Amino acid sequence: MYRRIYRTAIGLHSNYSTSANSSNEQIARHVPVLCEQAICYLDPAPNKVFIDMTFGDGGHVRKLLEQHNEIKVFALDRDPIAFEKARTISVEYPNKLIPLLGKFSDLPKLLKEHNVKKRSIDGILFDFGCSSMQFDEAERGFSISKNGPLDMRMDGKSEQITAADVLARAEEADLVKILRIYGEEKGAKKIARAIVEARSAFHKIESTKQLADLVASCLQNTFRLDKLQRPTHIATKTFQALRIFVNNELNEINYGMILANEYLRHHGRLVAITFHSLEDTIVKRHINGNVIEGLANPVPLKYCGHDVIHDREFIDTFVTSSWQQLHKHVIVPDEAEVARNSRSRSAKLRAAIKVK
């Protein structure tokens, strides 16, 4: 059942593609999360080549390049602003930092232009989710606390649907699935109904404030806390769901993990930093080998049913992982880092070495 829902949500994206605390956030902006741990697990050394799949503001890359003079980093980001930032920083590191503009799924084409072969990379870093820069700019539409147009496109491409487009065109049942699957929002039905009723009354939802106020009005008696036990806006999960859907993030993360396996050399290293359970689940299941037909299977094989019997040799061909995790438990920020950077409060780091 869960696998069917997961595939349905993926199909939804395909169909539509075609047709806080402000003072603390200002202090924490642009601070790379779990930076020391990430660099340590990447194991930098002279003449090694790395890919930063989520350049952002470049905090992790700068730290990596400072380790040795003979390191090369390919810096990928789908955000044109981040790409320009990488180009600016690359002047400081000639022939050491190579900016790439595109999504994870664009990586093979981009690396081919630089004659990078498969199984030749020493380390790959992911830092999923939005960067602080995107949240800080009201016109990008990511932030609940800053009023702006409901855009949420990470790459800003005019042909890609916006969050406002989704709210204006999606059927009520589809809105429920988007909010429930991508946002894990328990009030998905109430919110979807309110969106449809607003459309029926010819009230367009085109700004972040309009959406935040609408969600707050239908979940009036609900009170939520973040992981630091601070009051959090009731529309946070709705914004998360729309952002993930608009940017096709789960499919991109899944494909990014497949590409990491393709491009890392034997004993190459993978480091992935996630910020919510959907991201972490995909990373964890790839590392554990729970992948079927190229997807990180949402249901562990042992729960598939007591009446399902497979040949043992056949099972071993697709449940054996290509990865060996480099730590026993998931890595999370300590209290000091969370105090310095509130964005790190939900971060989880997983590191693995490629063994097959």
PEMO-V49017 format. One record per run of one state. SS is the DSSP state (H for helix, E for strand, L for the rest). FROM is the first residue (numbers start at 1). TO is the last residue. If there is no record, write none. Layout:
SS | FROM | TO
SS | FROM | TO
This chain:
L | 1 | 1
H | 2 | 18
L | 19 | 21
H | 22 | 28
L | 29 | 34
H | 35 | 42
L | 43 | 48
E | 49 | 52
L | 53 | 58
H | 59 | 65
L | 66 | 71
E | 72 | 77
L | 78 | 79
H | 80 | 90
L | 91 | 96
E | 97 | 101
L | 102 | 103
H | 104 | 112
L | 113 | 120
E | 121 | 127
L | 128 | 131
H | 132 | 136
L | 137 | 137
H | 138 | 140
L | 141 | 148
E | 149 | 149
L | 150 | 162
H | 163 | 169
L | 170 | 171
H | 172 | 183
L | 184 | 187
H | 188 | 200
L | 201 | 206
E | 207 | 207
H | 208 | 218
L | 219 | 223
E | 224 | 225
L | 226 | 230
E | 231 | 232
L | 233 | 235
H | 236 | 246
L | 247 | 248
H | 249 | 263
E | 264 | 274
L | 275 | 276
H | 277 | 288
L | 289 | 290
E | 291 | 292
L | 293 | 294
E | 295 | 296
L | 297 | 300
H | 301 | 303
L | 304 | 311
H | 312 | 319
L | 320 | 322
E | 323 | 325
L | 326 | 330
E | 331 | 331
L | 332 | 334
H | 335 | 340
L | 341 | 341
H | 342 | 346
L | 347 | 347
E | 348 | 354
L | 355 | 356
